[in-house]
Amino acid sequence: MDRVLITLHGRIVEPTVEEIMEEYDVQPDQIDLEYGVQMIDPAAGDYVILVDEDVALRIGRDQVGASGPYADVRIEPFGPPES
């Protein structure tokens, strides 16, 4: 199953992956444990997680302050390699 990003808003303290799994009823095989929890705006308490698409759709539909899912696209340099 493809993994997608979901943004969760309004958390003052960055949660652990374990706290996310418990709070949103996510199983270990449904979340990218290596990716973890990435803060994107600490002042606003916004962070992102990488989960299975069906989990992201459930969280996005059921939770206030969640947005997504968003594609996890590969970012590569543009243009010829520097020599």
For each residue, the residues with C-beta under 8 A, 3 or more apart:
1: 52 53 54
2: 52 53
3: 32 50 51 52 53 72
4: 50 51 52 53 56 68 69 70 71 72
5: 48 49 50 56 68 69 70 71 72
6: 48 49 51 56 59 60 66 67 68 69 70
7: 40 46 47 48 66 67 68 70
8: 11 20 46 47 48 49 59 63 65 66
9: 44 45 46 65 66 67
10: 44 45 46 65
11: 8 14 15 45 46 47
12: 45
13: 45
14: 11 37 39 42 47
15: 11 19 20 23 37 47
16: 19 20 37
17: 20 21 31 33 36 37 49
18: 21 22
19: 15 16 22 23
20: 8 15 16 17 23 24 26 31 37 49
21: 17 18 24 25 26 27 28 31
22: 18 19 25
23: 15 19 20
24: 20 21 55 59 63
25: 21 22
26: 20 21 30 31 51 55
27: 21 30 31
28: 21 31 33
29:
30: 26 27 51 52 55
31: 17 20 21 26 27 28 49 50 51 52 55
32: 3 35 36 49 50 51
33: 17 28 36
34:
35: 32 38 49 50
36: 17 32 33 49
37: 14 15 16 17 20 47 48 49
38: 35 47 48 49
39: 14 42 46 47
40: 7 46 47 48
41: 44 45 46
42: 14 39 45
43:
44: 9 10 41
45: 9 10 11 12 13 41 42
46: 7 8 9 10 11 39 40 41
47: 7 8 11 14 15 37 38 39 40
48: 5 6 7 8 37 38 40
49: 5 6 8 17 20 31 32 35 36 37 38
50: 3 4 5 31 32 35 72
51: 3 4 6 26 30 31 32 55 56 59
52: 1 2 3 4 30 31 55 56
53: 1 2 3 4 56 57 69
54: 1 57 58
55: 24 26 30 31 51 52 58 59
56: 4 5 6 51 52 53 59 60 68 69
57: 53 54 60 61 69
58: 54 55 61 62
59: 6 8 24 51 55 56 62 63 66
60: 6 56 57 63 66 67 68 69
61: 57 58
62: 58 59 66
63: 8 24 59 60 66
64:
65: 8 9 10
66: 6 7 8 9 59 60 62 63
67: 6 7 9 60
68: 4 5 6 7 56 60
69: 4 5 6 53 56 57 60
70: 4 5 6 7
71: 4 5
72: 3 4 5 50
73:
74:
75:
76:
77: 81
78:
79:
80:
81: 77
82:
83:
